[in-house]
Amino acid sequence: MELKYITASIVYSLLGVIILLICFVVIEKVAPENLWKKIVDEQNVALAILAAAFMIAVSIIISSAIHG
């Protein structure tokens, strides 16, 4: 019985991570500049904070959608 819950948790966690990555790729494509390059190469802290806030917001939305 508990194996069912563990399996569901793992599947939903992986699904959430995949959706989050897809959302980040979509935002990366829509943005006028290469966000990852600006964050890593130019060390743009403000853009890194913005990306982190986006990931947190999307993560909350995904978790709410999964848990109902």
The first five atom37 places (N, CA, C, CB, O) and aatype in JSON, in Angstrom:
{
  "aatype": [12, 6, 10, 11, 18, 9, 16, 0, 15, 9, 19, 18, 15, 10, 10, 7, 19, 9, 9, 10, 10, 9, 4, 13, 19, 19, 9, 6, 11, 19, 0, 14, 6, 2, 10, 17, 11, 11, 9, 19, 3, 6, 5, 2, 19, 0, 10, 0, 9, 10, 0, 0, 0, 13, 12, 9, 0, 19, 15, 9, 9, 9, 15, 15, 0, 9, 8, 7],
  "atom_mask": [
    [1, 1, 1, 1, 1],
    [1, 1, 1, 1, 1],
    [1, 1, 1, 1, 1],
    [1, 1, 1, 1, 1],
    [1, 1, 1, 1, 1],
    [1, 1, 1, 1, 1],
    [1, 1, 1, 1, 1],
    [1, 1, 1, 1, 1],
    [1, 1, 1, 1, 1],
    [1, 1, 1, 1, 1],
    [1, 1, 1, 1, 1],
    [1, 1, 1, 1, 1],
    [1, 1, 1, 1, 1],
    [1, 1, 1, 1, 1],
    [1, 1, 1, 1, 1],
    [1, 1, 1, 0, 1],
    [1, 1, 1, 1, 1],
    [1, 1, 1, 1, 1],
    [1, 1, 1, 1, 1],
    [1, 1, 1, 1, 1],
    [1, 1, 1, 1, 1],
    [1, 1, 1, 1, 1],
    [1, 1, 1, 1, 1],
    [1, 1, 1, 1, 1],
    [1, 1, 1, 1, 1],
    [1, 1, 1, 1, 1],
    [1, 1, 1, 1, 1],
    [1, 1, 1, 1, 1],
    [1, 1, 1, 1, 1],
    [1, 1, 1, 1, 1],
    [1, 1, 1, 1, 1],
    [1, 1, 1, 1, 1],
    [1, 1, 1, 1, 1],
    [1, 1, 1, 1, 1],
    [1, 1, 1, 1, 1],
    [1, 1, 1, 1, 1],
    [1, 1, 1, 1, 1],
    [1, 1, 1, 1, 1],
    [1, 1, 1, 1, 1],
    [1, 1, 1, 1, 1],
    [1, 1, 1, 1, 1],
    [1, 1, 1, 1, 1],
    [1, 1, 1, 1, 1],
    [1, 1, 1, 1, 1],
    [1, 1, 1, 1, 1],
    [1, 1, 1, 1, 1],
    [1, 1, 1, 1, 1],
    [1, 1, 1, 1, 1],
    [1, 1, 1, 1, 1],
    [1, 1, 1, 1, 1],
    [1, 1, 1, 1, 1],
    [1, 1, 1, 1, 1],
    [1, 1, 1, 1, 1],
    [1, 1, 1, 1, 1],
    [1, 1, 1, 1, 1],
    [1, 1, 1, 1, 1],
    [1, 1, 1, 1, 1],
    [1, 1, 1, 1, 1],
    [1, 1, 1, 1, 1],
    [1, 1, 1, 1, 1],
    [1, 1, 1, 1, 1],
    [1, 1, 1, 1, 1],
    [1, 1, 1, 1, 1],
    [1, 1, 1, 1, 1],
    [1, 1, 1, 1, 1],
    [1, 1, 1, 1, 1],
    [1, 1, 1, 1, 1],
    [1, 1, 1, 0, 1]
  ],
  "atom_positions": [
    [[0.82, -1.19, 0.0], [0.0, 0.0, 0.0], [0.86, 1.26, 0.0], [-0.93, 0.0, 1.2], [0.58, 2.2, -0.74]],
    [[1.92, 1.29, 0.82], [2.79, 2.46, 0.88], [3.64, 2.6, -0.39], [3.69, 2.39, 2.1], [4.04, 3.71, -0.74]],
    [[3.92, 1.49, -1.06], [4.69, 1.54, -2.29], [3.94, 2.34, -3.35], [4.98, 0.12, -2.8], [4.57, 3.03, -4.17]],
    [[2.63, 2.26, -3.35], [1.81, 3.02, -4.29], [2.0, 4.52, -4.08], [0.32, 2.64, -4.14], [2.1, 5.27, -5.05]],
    [[2.04, 4.96, -2.84], [2.2, 6.37, -2.54], [3.62, 6.85, -2.87], [1.88, 6.63, -1.07], [3.8, 7.97, -3.36]],
    [[4.6, 6.03, -2.61], [5.98, 6.38, -2.92], [6.16, 6.5, -4.43], [6.96, 5.33, -2.35], [6.79, 7.44, -4.92]],
    [[5.61, 5.55, -5.17], [5.69, 5.58, -6.63], [4.99, 6.81, -7.18], [5.09, 4.3, -7.23], [5.51, 7.48, -8.07]],
    [[3.82, 7.13, -6.67], [3.09, 8.31, -7.12], [3.88, 9.59, -6.83], [1.71, 8.38, -6.44], [3.91, 10.49, -7.66]],
    [[4.51, 9.66, -5.67], [5.31, 10.83, -5.33], [6.48, 11.0, -6.28], [5.82, 10.72, -3.89], [6.78, 12.12, -6.71]],
    [[7.15, 9.92, -6.6], [8.29, 9.97, -7.52], [7.83, 10.39, -8.92], [9.0, 8.61, -7.57], [8.46, 11.23, -9.56]],
    [[6.74, 9.8, -9.39], [6.24, 10.13, -10.72], [5.82, 11.59, -10.79], [5.05, 9.22, -11.1], [6.17, 12.28, -11.75]],
    [[5.09, 12.08, -9.8], [4.64, 13.47, -9.81], [5.82, 14.43, -9.66], [3.62, 13.7, -8.68], [5.81, 15.52, -10.24]],
    [[6.83, 14.05, -8.88], [8.02, 14.89, -8.74], [8.75, 15.02, -10.08], [8.96, 14.33, -7.67], [9.13, 16.12, -10.48]],
    [[8.94, 13.9, -10.75], [9.61, 13.93, -12.05], [8.78, 14.72, -13.07], [9.85, 12.5, -12.56], [9.34, 15.47, -13.87]],
    [[7.48, 14.55, -13.05], [6.6, 15.29, -13.95], [6.71, 16.79, -13.69], [5.15, 14.82, -13.78], [6.77, 17.59, -14.63]],
    [[6.74, 17.17, -12.43], [6.88, 18.59, -12.08], [8.2, 19.18, -12.54], [0.0, 0.0, 0.0], [8.23, 20.3, -13.04]],
    [[9.29, 18.43, -12.37], [10.6, 18.91, -12.81], [10.64, 19.05, -14.32], [11.71, 17.95, -12.33], [11.19, 20.02, -14.84]],
    [[10.06, 18.1, -15.04], [10.04, 18.16, -16.5], [9.23, 19.37, -16.97], [9.45, 16.86, -17.09], [9.66, 20.09, -17.87]],
    [[8.08, 19.6, -16.36], [7.26, 20.76, -16.73], [8.01, 22.06, -16.42], [5.92, 20.74, -15.98], [7.95, 23.0, -17.21]],
    [[8.7, 22.11, -15.3], [9.47, 23.31, -14.94], [10.57, 23.57, -15.97], [10.08, 23.15, -13.53], [10.76, 24.71, -16.38]],
    [[11.27, 22.54, -16.39], [12.32, 22.71, -17.39], [11.75, 23.16, -18.73], [13.09, 21.4, -17.57], [12.34, 24.0, -19.41]],
    [[10.61, 22.6, -19.11], [9.97, 23.02, -20.36], [9.58, 24.49, -20.28], [8.72, 22.14, -20.65], [9.77, 25.23, -21.25]],
    [[9.03, 24.92, -19.14], [8.66, 26.32, -18.98], [9.88, 27.23, -19.07], [7.94, 26.53, -17.64], [9.81, 28.31, -19.66]],
    [[10.99, 26.81, -18.48], [12.21, 27.63, -18.54], [12.71, 27.73, -19.97], [13.3, 27.04, -17.63], [13.14, 28.8, -20.4]],
    [[12.66, 26.64, -20.72], [13.1, 26.66, -22.12], [12.21, 27.59, -22.94], [13.09, 25.23, -22.72], [12.69, 28.33, -23.79]],
    [[10.89, 27.55, -22.68], [9.97, 28.43, -23.4], [10.3, 29.9, -23.09], [8.5, 28.12, -23.02], [10.35, 30.72, -24.01]],
    [[10.52, 30.23, -21.83], [10.87, 31.6, -21.46], [12.2, 31.99, -22.09], [10.92, 31.75, -19.93], [12.37, 33.12, -22.53]],
    [[13.13, 31.07, -22.13], [14.44, 31.33, -22.74], [14.29, 31.66, -24.23], [15.37, 30.1, -22.56], [14.98, 32.53, -24.75]],
    [[13.38, 30.97, -24.9], [13.15, 31.21, -26.33], [12.41, 32.52, -26.57], [12.37, 30.05, -26.94], [12.66, 33.2, -27.57]],
    [[11.51, 32.89, -25.67], [10.7, 34.1, -25.84], [11.51, 35.35, -25.51], [9.45, 34.03, -24.95], [11.28, 36.41, -26.1]],
    [[12.44, 35.24, -24.59], [13.22, 36.4, -24.15], [14.11, 36.91, -25.29], [14.09, 36.03, -22.91], [14.62, 36.12, -26.09]],
    [[14.28, 38.23, -25.36], [15.1, 38.79, -26.44], [16.59, 38.45, -26.32], [14.93, 40.28, -26.47], [17.29, 38.42, -27.33]],
    [[17.06, 38.21, -25.14], [18.47, 37.88, -24.92], [18.59, 36.44, -24.42], [19.12, 38.86, -23.9], [17.6, 35.85, -23.99]],
    [[19.78, 35.88, -24.49], [20.04, 34.55, -23.96], [20.21, 34.68, -22.44], [21.31, 33.91, -24.62], [21.26, 35.13, -21.97]],
    [[19.19, 34.29, -21.69], [19.19, 34.48, -20.24], [20.32, 33.71, -19.56], [17.86, 34.05, -19.66], [21.01, 34.24, -18.69]],
    [[20.5, 32.47, -19.96], [21.5, 31.63, -19.3], [22.9, 32.22, -19.51], [21.45, 30.19, -19.84], [23.72, 32.22, -18.59]],
    [[23.18, 32.72, -20.72], [24.48, 33.32, -21.01], [24.69, 34.56, -20.16], [24.61, 33.66, -22.51], [25.77, 34.77, -19.61]],
    [[23.65, 35.39, -20.05], [23.77, 36.61, -19.25], [23.99, 36.28, -17.77], [22.51, 37.47, -19.41], [24.75, 36.97, -17.09]],
    [[23.33, 35.24, -17.28], [23.48, 34.88, -15.86], [24.86, 34.31, -15.59], [22.39, 33.87, -15.45], [25.51, 34.69, -14.62]],
    [[25.31, 33.39, -16.44], [26.56, 32.68, -16.18], [27.78, 33.5, -16.6], [26.57, 31.33, -16.91], [28.69, 33.71, -15.8]],
    [[27.8, 33.97, -17.84], [28.99, 34.65, -18.35], [29.13, 36.07, -17.81], [28.95, 34.68, -19.86], [30.21, 36.47, -17.38]],
    [[28.05, 36.82, -17.84], [28.11, 38.21, -17.41], [27.81, 38.38, -15.92], [27.15, 39.04, -18.21], [27.91, 39.49, -15.39]],
    [[27.44, 37.31, -15.25], [27.13, 37.29, -13.81], [26.11, 38.37, -13.44], [28.41, 37.48, -12.99], [26.32, 39.16, -12.52]],
    [[25.01, 38.39, -14.18], [23.92, 39.34, -13.95], [23.07, 38.83, -12.78], [23.05, 39.53, -15.24], [22.23, 37.95, -12.94]],
    [[23.3, 39.41, -11.61], [22.63, 38.96, -10.39], [21.13, 39.25, -10.44], [23.25, 39.63, -9.16], [20.32, 38.42, -10.0]],
    [[20.75, 40.39, -10.96], [19.34, 40.75, -11.03], [18.58, 39.75, -11.91], [19.16, 42.18, -11.57], [17.47, 39.35, -11.57]],
    [[19.16, 39.37, -13.02], [18.52, 38.4, -13.9], [18.47, 37.02, -13.25], [19.27, 38.33, -15.24], [17.51, 36.27, -13.46]],
    [[19.48, 36.67, -12.48], [19.47, 35.4, -11.76], [18.35, 35.37, -10.72], [20.84, 35.14, -11.09], [17.68, 34.35, -10.55]],
    [[18.15, 36.49, -10.03], [17.06, 36.58, -9.04], [15.72, 36.47, -9.74], [17.15, 37.9, -8.25], [14.81, 35.81, -9.24]],
    [[15.59, 37.12, -10.89], [14.35, 37.05, -11.66], [14.07, 35.61, -12.12], [14.42, 37.98, -12.88], [12.93, 35.15, -12.04]],
    [[15.1, 34.91, -12.6], [14.94, 33.52, -13.02], [14.56, 32.63, -11.84], [16.23, 33.0, -13.68], [13.73, 31.73, -11.98]],
    [[15.16, 32.88, -10.69], [14.83, 32.09, -9.5], [13.39, 32.34, -9.07], [15.8, 32.43, -8.35], [12.69, 31.4, -8.69]],
    [[12.96, 33.58, -9.12], [11.57, 33.9, -8.76], [10.6, 33.24, -9.73], [11.36, 35.43, -8.75], [9.55, 32.74, -9.31]],
    [[10.94, 33.24, -11.01], [10.12, 32.55, -12.01], [10.02, 31.07, -11.7], [10.7, 32.76, -13.42], [8.93, 30.5, -11.73]],
    [[11.15, 30.44, -11.39], [11.13, 29.0, -11.09], [10.32, 28.7, -9.84], [12.56, 28.48, -10.92], [9.6, 27.7, -9.81]],
    [[10.43, 29.53, -8.83], [9.65, 29.32, -7.61], [8.16, 29.47, -7.9], [10.09, 30.31, -6.51], [7.35, 28.66, -7.44]],
    [[7.8, 30.5, -8.66], [6.39, 30.72, -8.98], [5.81, 29.57, -9.79], [6.22, 32.04, -9.76], [4.72, 29.09, -9.5]],
    [[6.53, 29.13, -10.81], [6.05, 28.02, -11.63], [6.0, 26.73, -10.8], [6.96, 27.83, -12.86], [5.09, 25.92, -10.98]],
    [[6.95, 26.55, -9.92], [6.95, 25.36, -9.05], [5.72, 25.33, -8.15], [8.22, 25.32, -8.19], [5.12, 24.27, -7.95]],
    [[5.34, 26.48, -7.61], [4.13, 26.55, -6.77], [2.9, 26.23, -7.59], [3.99, 27.94, -6.13], [2.01, 25.51, -7.12]],
    [[2.84, 26.76, -8.81], [1.69, 26.47, -9.69], [1.63, 24.99, -10.02], [1.78, 27.3, -10.98], [0.55, 24.38, -9.99]],
    [[2.77, 24.4, -10.35], [2.81, 22.97, -10.7], [2.4, 22.11, -9.5], [4.23, 22.56, -11.17], [1.62, 21.17, -9.65]],
    [[2.92, 22.44, -8.32], [2.58, 21.62, -7.14], [1.1, 21.75, -6.8], [3.44, 22.05, -5.92], [0.47, 20.77, -6.38]],
    [[0.55, 22.94, -6.98], [-0.9, 23.1, -6.73], [-1.73, 22.32, -7.73], [-1.28, 24.58, -6.8], [-2.75, 21.72, -7.37]],
    [[-1.29, 22.31, -8.97], [-2.01, 21.55, -10.0], [-1.92, 20.05, -9.76], [-1.48, 21.89, -11.4], [-2.89, 19.33, -9.99]],
    [[-0.78, 19.58, -9.3], [-0.6, 18.14, -9.07], [-1.39, 17.69, -7.84], [0.89, 17.81, -8.9], [-2.04, 16.64, -7.87]],
    [[-1.33, 18.47, -6.78], [-2.0, 18.07, -5.54], [-3.49, 18.37, -5.54], [-1.36, 18.76, -4.36], [-4.24, 17.85, -4.71]],
    [[-3.92, 19.19, -6.45], [-5.35, 19.49, -6.58], [-5.75, 20.47, -5.6], [0.0, 0.0, 0.0], [-6.92, 20.85, -5.55]]
  ]
}
